[in-house]
Amino acid sequence: MLFSSSLLAIVGAGEQLSLSPRRLCLFNTTTGAALQELNFSTAVLAIRLNWKRLVVVLQEKTYIYDLNSLSILDTIDTVPNSKGEGRTSCKVIK
């Protein structure tokens, strides 16, 4: 969950399509509704949230989304990252 909000990010761990580790679902726990489903080419290894960003870490890519609109801000190619290491910061650099 993101701080004290009702936003929850869920990634599947099963073999079925609806439980795929390549699918991320953003869920509103207050309304009980799925807000958005994001599908990726490989398994999601880690998710990081802060007040403005959603960061999705795959083995060789990292996706950065704007949390308000869920538009992709950046896609970063990385070296193989089997542990899903990734960090976010709330500090704004001007």
N, C-alpha and C positions, 0 to 999 in steps of 0.2 A: 504494500500500500504506500501511497505517497503522503508522507507526513500525517496530518489529521484529516485528509480529504477522503472521499469515497471512491477514489480511482484505484483500481487493482489491475495489475498486469499478470496474465496467466499464460504459461507455455505448457503444451502437452508433453507427455512422456511415453505415449503408447504407440502402437503400430497402426491404429485406425486413423483415417484421414482427419476426423474431428479432434483427435488427441495427438496429432503429429507434433514432434519437437521442432518442426519448421514453421509452426503456426503460433502467432502471438495474439492474444485476445485482450483488449482493454475493456474492463468491466466496471460499471457503476454499481457499487454495492447498495446505494440508497434506493435506486429505482429497480435494481435487479436486471438491468438491460446491458447487453453487449454494445459498446460504443463503436468499436472498430475491430476488424480482424486484419492482421497483416501476415502475409505468407512470404517465406524466404526460400532460397534455393538450397540452403543447408540448414542444419540444426542451429537453433538459438542457444548460445552457451551462457549468456548473461544479459541482464536488463538493468539499466541504471535510470533512475528518475530524479529530476530536481524540479523546482517550481516552473521552469520554462522548457525543459528538454526531456526527450525520451531517447536513450542511447541503447541500441541493440547490437550486441557483440556476437559475431559469427566467427568461425575459425579463421577466415582470411579476409573478412570485411567487417567494418563497423558503420552502422547507419545512425545518423543523428536526425531526429525529427523535432519539429516545433510542437509542443504539447497542446497548444490551443487549436491549431488547424490540422495537425498531423501531416503536414507537408514535409517532405524530405529537405533538410537544409544542407546535408553533406553526406557523401559516401566515401569512406576512407579504406583504401586497400592496405592490409596489414600483413606482416609476416605470419606464418602459421601460429595460431594462438589456441592450442587445444584446451587450455584451462579457462578460457573466457575472461582473461584479465582486462579490466577497463575501469576507469574512474571518471567521475564528474565533479564539477566544482560549481558553487553558487556565486563565486566572485566574478564580477563583470569587469572585463579589461577594456578600457577605452583608448 
